[in-house]
Amino acid sequence: MKLFRLIGITLFFAFLLGGCAAKKREFVLFQGEPQKIKEVNKPQMQQVESEPYQYKIVPNDRLSILFYNHPELSTRDIRSAITAGRIGILVNPDGTVRMPLIGTVKIAGLTVQEATNLLINEYSKYIKNAHMYLEVLNKRVYVLGEVRRPGKIPITNEVMSVIEAIADAGGFTDFAKRNQIKIIRGTPSHPIVVDVDLTKLNKLSRANLTLYPNDVVYVVPNNMRTTNLAIADMMPSVDFATRILTALFTGKELTNTYMFNVNDTYK
């Protein structure tokens, strides 16, 4: 019986340790190969923080264009202040938009101010006081991992910090690794990864790094999360193994039990 118990305990811990390692490999995102991830060093970090950032329009962006003096040319009602209901105009894959009166204009690669100036110049050929306001409607970041409401976070202002994005996502869960928050930007072939530590005051300047549209903020899960998931996945197997071991122990006990014989009473 002791041998069976020893075997059962050994198998349980072997499954537990193996399951935790496998679950961590499956559960933690953006692991990748080290050579494919470019870590930002301190000089690069200072350069990113100091350089002023201006968003450049790209294909498939959705724009809201408002003409103050000629509302019939706008992509939305001048009286509407609600952004959620505005559809706007889509930038074509070739980087152009088709506008009333002036036709097709290429604006991809331009900043919002540059695109505004270009449209004003084009419309000034046909109308007076072509004052307008242009806004990119689909600027957002993605917050994943150990936050309470993961998903897309719209950038309503020109800038957004890591702290703002996490706050909009509902804050951390109890399983968040608060000293390892990853900001991922760039392209899939050349990603740039910045690690943010919110547990130390002297590193909060890095946490205030401005997020760019389409950045990914990933809050890494701690070891307790992966351990709990591994244990939860293993419980059916552990229960099955326990039933088998219990049956074996019970059978062994019954084999060693002395059976009462009625004929022994008459001897």
C-alpha positions as CSV (number, residue, x, y, z in Angstrom):
1,M,0.0,0.0,0.0
2,K,2.8,2.4,0.8
3,L,4.3,1.7,-2.6
4,F,1.0,2.6,-4.3
5,R,0.7,5.8,-2.3
6,L,4.3,6.8,-3.2
7,I,3.7,6.2,-6.9
8,G,0.4,8.2,-6.8
9,I,2.1,11.2,-5.1
10,T,5.0,11.1,-7.5
11,L,2.8,11.0,-10.5
12,F,0.7,13.9,-9.1
13,F,3.6,16.2,-8.7
14,A,5.1,15.2,-12.0
15,F,1.9,16.1,-13.8
16,L,1.6,19.3,-11.8
17,L,5.1,20.6,-12.7
18,G,4.8,19.5,-16.3
19,G,1.4,21.0,-16.6
20,C,2.5,24.4,-15.2
21,A,5.4,24.6,-17.6
22,A,3.3,23.7,-20.6
23,K,0.5,26.1,-19.5
24,K,2.9,29.0,-19.1
25,R,4.2,28.4,-22.6
26,E,0.7,28.4,-24.0
27,F,-0.8,31.2,-21.9
28,V,1.9,34.0,-22.0
29,L,1.7,36.0,-25.2
30,F,4.4,37.6,-27.3
31,Q,7.2,35.3,-26.3
32,G,8.7,34.8,-29.7
33,E,12.4,34.3,-30.5
34,P,14.8,36.8,-28.9
35,Q,16.4,37.8,-32.2
36,K,13.0,38.9,-33.6
37,I,12.2,41.3,-30.7
38,K,14.1,44.5,-30.6
39,E,14.4,45.8,-27.0
40,V,14.7,49.5,-26.7
41,N,17.8,50.6,-24.7
42,K,18.1,53.8,-22.7
43,P,19.3,56.2,-25.4
44,Q,16.6,55.0,-27.7
45,M,14.0,55.4,-25.0
46,Q,15.0,59.0,-24.3
47,Q,14.8,59.7,-28.0
48,V,11.3,58.3,-28.2
49,E,10.2,60.4,-25.2
50,S,11.7,63.6,-26.5
51,E,10.6,63.5,-30.1
52,P,7.3,65.2,-30.8
53,Y,4.9,62.7,-32.4
54,Q,2.4,63.5,-35.2
55,Y,0.2,60.8,-36.5
56,K,0.3,60.2,-40.3
57,I,-2.7,59.1,-42.1
58,V,-2.6,55.6,-43.6
59,P,-4.8,53.5,-45.9
60,N,-8.1,52.2,-44.3
61,D,-8.1,55.1,-41.8
62,R,-11.6,56.6,-41.3
63,L,-11.7,60.4,-41.3
64,S,-14.2,63.0,-40.1
65,I,-14.1,66.2,-42.2
66,L,-16.1,69.2,-41.1
67,F,-16.5,72.4,-43.1
68,Y,-17.6,75.2,-40.9
69,N,-19.0,77.5,-43.6
70,H,-20.1,74.8,-46.1
71,P,-21.7,72.0,-44.1
72,E,-23.0,70.3,-47.2
73,L,-19.4,69.3,-48.0
74,S,-18.8,67.7,-44.6
75,T,-18.8,64.0,-43.8
76,R,-21.0,64.6,-40.7
77,D,-23.6,67.0,-39.4
78,I,-22.0,70.2,-38.0
79,R,-24.5,70.0,-35.1
80,S,-23.4,66.6,-34.0
81,A,-20.9,66.4,-31.2
82,I,-21.2,62.6,-30.7
83,T,-18.2,60.8,-32.2
84,A,-19.6,57.3,-31.7
85,G,-22.2,57.7,-34.4
86,R,-20.0,59.3,-37.0
87,I,-19.0,57.0,-39.8
88,G,-16.7,59.4,-41.7
89,I,-14.9,58.7,-44.9
90,L,-12.6,55.8,-45.5
91,V,-9.1,56.2,-46.9
92,N,-8.7,53.9,-49.9
93,P,-6.0,51.3,-50.1
94,D,-4.1,53.5,-52.5
95,G,-4.1,56.3,-49.9
96,T,-6.7,58.5,-51.6
97,V,-10.1,59.9,-50.6
98,R,-12.8,61.0,-53.0
99,M,-14.2,64.3,-52.0
100,P,-17.1,66.3,-53.3
101,L,-16.3,69.0,-55.8
102,I,-12.5,68.4,-55.9
103,G,-12.5,64.7,-56.7
104,T,-9.8,62.3,-55.7
105,V,-7.0,63.5,-53.4
106,K,-4.1,61.5,-52.0
107,I,-3.6,62.2,-48.3
108,A,-1.9,59.0,-47.0
109,G,1.5,59.7,-45.4
110,L,0.4,63.2,-44.4
111,T,-0.1,64.4,-40.9
112,V,-3.6,65.7,-39.9
113,Q,-2.4,69.3,-40.3
114,E,-0.8,68.6,-43.6
115,A,-3.9,66.9,-45.0
116,T,-6.1,69.8,-43.7
117,N,-3.9,72.3,-45.4
118,L,-3.9,70.3,-48.7
119,L,-7.7,70.1,-48.7
120,I,-8.1,73.8,-47.9
121,N,-5.9,74.7,-50.8
122,E,-7.8,72.5,-53.2
123,Y,-11.2,73.7,-52.0
124,S,-10.1,77.4,-52.1
125,K,-10.0,77.1,-55.9
126,Y,-13.8,76.7,-55.9
127,I,-15.2,78.2,-52.7
128,K,-14.4,81.1,-50.3
129,N,-13.5,80.6,-46.6
130,A,-12.8,76.9,-46.9
131,H,-12.2,76.5,-43.2
132,M,-12.4,72.9,-42.1
133,Y,-11.6,70.5,-39.3
134,L,-10.2,67.0,-40.0
135,E,-10.0,64.2,-37.4
136,V,-8.9,60.6,-37.6
137,L,-11.7,58.5,-36.0
138,N,-10.1,55.1,-35.7
139,K,-7.0,55.9,-33.6
140,R,-6.8,53.3,-30.8
141,V,-4.5,51.1,-28.8
142,Y,-5.0,47.5,-27.7
143,V,-4.7,46.5,-24.1
144,L,-4.3,42.7,-23.5
145,G,-3.4,40.4,-20.6
146,E,-4.2,40.8,-17.0
147,V,-6.6,43.8,-17.1
148,R,-10.3,43.7,-16.2
149,R,-11.6,44.8,-19.6
150,P,-9.1,43.9,-22.3
151,G,-9.7,45.2,-25.8
152,K,-9.5,48.3,-28.0
153,I,-9.1,51.6,-26.3
154,P,-9.9,54.7,-28.4
155,I,-7.4,57.6,-28.3
156,T,-9.8,60.5,-27.9
157,N,-7.0,63.1,-27.4
158,E,-3.9,63.5,-29.3
159,V,-1.9,61.6,-26.8
160,M,-2.4,58.7,-24.3
161,S,-0.1,57.3,-21.7
162,V,0.3,53.7,-20.5
163,I,-1.4,54.5,-17.2
164,E,-4.4,56.0,-19.0
165,A,-4.8,53.0,-21.2
166,I,-4.7,50.6,-18.3
167,A,-7.1,52.7,-16.4
168,D,-9.6,52.7,-19.3
169,A,-9.2,48.9,-19.4
170,G,-10.5,48.7,-15.8
171,G,-7.1,48.4,-14.1
172,F,-5.1,45.3,-13.2
173,T,-6.4,42.0,-12.1
174,D,-5.0,40.2,-9.1
175,F,-2.7,38.2,-11.3
176,A,-1.0,41.0,-13.1
177,K,2.8,41.2,-13.1
178,R,3.0,44.9,-12.4
179,N,6.7,45.1,-13.0
180,Q,6.6,43.7,-16.5
181,I,4.2,45.6,-18.8
182,K,5.1,45.4,-22.4
183,I,4.5,48.0,-25.0
184,I,4.8,46.6,-28.5
185,R,4.9,48.7,-31.7
186,G,6.4,48.6,-35.1
187,T,5.8,45.8,-37.6
188,P,5.6,42.0,-37.2
189,S,9.0,41.6,-38.8
190,H,10.6,44.4,-36.8
191,P,8.8,44.8,-33.5
192,I,9.9,47.2,-30.8
193,V,9.2,46.1,-27.3
194,V,9.4,48.4,-24.3
195,D,9.2,47.0,-20.7
196,V,7.5,49.2,-18.2
197,D,7.8,48.8,-14.4
198,L,5.0,50.4,-12.3
199,T,6.3,49.1,-9.0
200,K,9.1,51.6,-8.6
201,L,8.8,55.4,-8.4
202,N,12.1,56.0,-10.2
203,K,10.8,54.2,-13.3
204,L,7.5,56.0,-13.6
205,S,8.8,58.3,-16.3
206,R,9.0,55.3,-18.6
207,A,5.3,54.5,-17.7
208,N,4.3,57.9,-19.0
209,L,5.6,57.1,-22.4
210,T,3.1,58.3,-25.0
211,L,1.3,55.5,-26.8
212,Y,1.1,55.6,-30.6
213,P,-2.0,54.5,-32.5
214,N,-2.1,50.7,-33.0
215,D,0.3,50.1,-30.1
216,V,-0.2,46.9,-28.0
217,V,0.0,47.1,-24.2
218,Y,0.4,43.7,-22.8
219,V,0.2,43.1,-19.0
220,V,2.1,39.9,-18.3
221,P,0.4,37.3,-16.0
222,N,2.3,36.3,-12.9
223,N,3.2,32.7,-11.9
224,M,0.1,32.3,-9.8
225,R,-2.1,32.7,-12.8
226,T,-0.4,30.0,-14.9
227,T,-0.2,27.7,-11.9
228,N,-3.9,28.0,-11.2
229,L,-4.8,27.4,-14.8
230,A,-2.5,24.3,-15.0
231,I,-4.1,22.9,-11.8
232,A,-7.6,23.6,-13.1
233,D,-6.8,21.8,-16.4
234,M,-5.3,18.8,-14.5
235,M,-8.1,18.3,-12.0
236,P,-10.1,15.9,-14.3
237,S,-7.0,13.7,-14.8
238,V,-6.1,13.9,-11.1
239,D,-9.7,12.9,-10.2
240,F,-9.5,9.9,-12.6
241,A,-6.2,8.8,-11.2
242,T,-7.5,9.1,-7.7
243,R,-10.4,6.9,-8.5
244,I,-8.1,4.2,-10.0
245,L,-5.8,4.3,-7.0
246,T,-8.7,4.2,-4.6
247,A,-10.1,1.1,-6.4
248,L,-6.6,-0.5,-6.1
249,F,-6.3,0.3,-2.4
250,T,-9.8,-1.0,-1.8
251,G,-9.1,-4.2,-3.6
252,K,-5.9,-4.7,-1.7
253,E,-7.7,-4.2,1.6
254,L,-10.4,-6.7,0.7
255,T,-7.8,-9.3,-0.3
256,N,-6.1,-9.0,3.1
257,T,-9.4,-9.1,5.1
258,Y,-10.3,-12.3,6.9
259,M,-13.7,-13.5,5.7
260,F,-16.1,-14.9,8.3
261,N,-16.9,-18.6,7.8
262,V,-20.2,-19.9,9.3
263,N,-18.8,-23.4,9.6
264,D,-16.1,-22.2,12.0
265,T,-18.8,-21.7,14.7
266,Y,-19.5,-25.4,14.9
267,K,-15.8,-26.5,15.2
